[in-house]
Amino acid sequence: MVVADKQRVMVYISRKLLSEVDEICHQERINRSQIVRDAMRMYIMERSKRILREQLKQGYQSMAYLNLMLAEELSCDEIWDYERQLAEAD
């Protein structure tokens, strides 16, 4: 990465946390900047996963009534045909 692509930021953390970070940096032979970048990337990835899980949960909940109705009204073969059509639509 080119230096011009980087932005300097200032953060305030407790001495205890900084001490723990410094110990990890020493053990893994990396600098503070790298550990902060890695932590930020991990946070963004975990946040994306959390948002996706919530969207999936909402989707399943919104489809629950339709799925219940289908299960009560259709035969097993008809349900499998419906599920197959949904899978093929993706």
N, C-alpha and C positions, 0 to 999 in steps of 0.2 A: 504494500500500500504506500502510495506517495505521501509525504509529509503534508502536502497541501490539502490532501483529502481528510486530514484529521482535525478535530476540534478539541481544544483544551477545555476541560470542565473542572469545577471545584465542588467537592462534596465534603460534608461534615459527618464523621462517624465517631463512635465512642472509642476511647483508648483501648478498651478490652477487645472490641471487634478489630481494630487496627492491629493489635498484637497478634490476634489469631490469624489475620490475613498475612501479616509478615512472616509468621511461622510457616504457613502453607507455601508462601513464595519461596522461602528458604529451602523447604523440603523438595519442592518441585522445580526449583531453579527457574522461576519465572519472576517477572516484576509486577508491581502493583497494578500498573496499567493493564497488563494482560489479564490478571485475575478479575479486574473490574469489567473489562470487555466481555470475558467469558461469562461472568455472572449476569450481565445485561442480556447477552444472547440467550442464555438459559431461561431467564425470566420471560423474555419475549416468546420463546418457544412454548413454555409452560402456559403462558397466558393464551396463546393461540389454541392450544389443546383444550384448555378450560372453556373457552368460548365455543369451540366446535362441539364439545360434550353438551353444553347447555343448549345449543341449537338443535342437536340430535334429540335431546330429551324433550324439548318443546315440540319437535316434529313428531316424535313417537306419541306424545300425549295428544296432539291434535288429530292424529290418525287413529287413536285408540277406539273412538266411537265407531268409525267406519269399519275397522277391523272386527270389532265385536259384532256389528250388524252382518258383515259378510260371513263370519263364522257361524252365526245362528241361522242364516238364510241359505247358504250354499252348501253343496256337498263337498267332501274332501277333494275330489277331482277338480271341481270348479275353483276351489280356493287355490290349489296348486297351479292351475292354468292362470289365474289372476296374478299370483306371485311371480310366475315365470314371465308374464307380460311386463310386470313392473321392472323386473331385473333386466329384461331386454331393452327397455325404454331408456335406461341409463346409457 
